[in-house]
Amino acid sequence: GFMILPVLVLLGGLPIKVAIGTDLIIIAAKSLLGFVGEVQAVETIDYGFVGLITLLPLAGMILGTYLNRRLPAPILRTAFGWFVLAMGGFIVVREVFLG
């Protein structure tokens, strides 16, 4: 999902703040479709885990909305770039050393 944002900004020409909201909607829709498919495929669902996985992004959305209203777009763009770089580094380290 995080790769959608650069595409929306660079290729779609959307402002960063609009692209972030659009990206979140796309991720939410994909997640909902995946959950509906999973409910049909398995007998039991751990609803406590589902609740946790639902609450954490909601908290992130609240924080993101707060930051979006208080920070200019260039700072958000730079912060997101560093975040993506850090997550990419984390994934590489995890795969190489914990593989």
C-alpha positions in Angstrom: 0.0 0.0 0.0 2.8 2.5 0.8 4.0 2.3 -2.8 0.7 3.7 -4.1 1.4 7.1 -2.5 4.5 8.0 -4.7 2.5 6.9 -7.8 -0.4 9.1 -6.9 1.9 12.1 -6.3 4.5 11.6 -9.1 2.4 10.1 -11.9 -1.1 11.1 -10.8 -0.1 14.7 -10.0 -2.1 14.7 -6.8 -1.1 17.0 -3.9 0.5 15.0 -1.1 -2.3 15.6 1.4 -4.9 14.4 -1.1 -2.7 11.5 -2.1 -2.4 10.4 1.5 -6.1 10.3 2.0 -6.6 8.5 -1.3 -3.9 5.9 -0.4 -5.6 5.2 3.0 -9.0 4.6 1.3 -7.4 2.2 -1.2 -5.6 0.3 1.6 -8.9 0.2 3.7 -10.8 -1.2 0.7 -8.2 -3.8 -0.1 -8.1 -4.9 3.6 -11.9 -5.1 3.8 -12.0 -7.3 0.7 -9.3 -9.5 2.0 -11.1 -9.9 5.3 -14.4 -10.8 3.6 -12.6 -13.4 1.6 -10.9 -14.8 4.7 -14.2 -15.0 6.6 -15.6 -17.2 3.8 -12.5 -19.4 3.8 -12.0 -20.3 7.4 -14.2 -21.6 10.3 -13.0 -19.3 13.1 -11.8 -15.7 13.2 -9.7 -14.3 16.1 -11.9 -11.1 16.6 -9.6 -9.8 19.3 -6.7 -9.7 16.8 -9.0 -8.2 14.2 -10.0 -5.5 16.7 -6.3 -4.7 17.4 -5.5 -4.6 13.7 -8.4 -2.2 13.3 -7.7 0.1 16.2 -4.0 0.6 15.4 -4.6 2.1 11.9 -7.5 4.2 13.3 -5.0 5.6 15.8 -2.6 6.2 13.0 -5.3 8.0 11.0 -6.1 10.3 13.9 -2.4 11.1 14.3 -2.0 11.6 10.6 -5.0 13.9 10.5 -3.5 15.9 13.3 -0.1 16.2 11.6 -1.7 16.9 8.2 -3.5 20.0 9.6 -0.3 21.3 11.4 2.6 20.5 9.0 3.2 21.8 5.5 3.2 19.4 2.6 7.0 19.5 2.0 7.7 18.3 5.6 5.1 15.5 5.3 6.6 14.4 2.0 10.1 14.3 3.5 9.0 12.5 6.6 7.2 9.9 4.5 10.2 9.4 2.4 12.4 8.8 5.4 9.7 6.4 6.8 9.6 4.4 3.6 13.4 4.2 3.6 13.5 3.1 7.3 10.9 0.5 6.7 12.7 -0.8 3.6 15.9 -1.0 5.6 14.1 -2.8 8.5 12.7 -5.4 6.1 16.1 -6.0 4.4 17.8 -6.4 7.8 15.1 -8.8 9.0 15.2 -10.9 5.9 19.0 -11.1 5.7 19.6 -11.8 9.4 16.4 -13.5 10.6 15.5 -14.9 7.2 
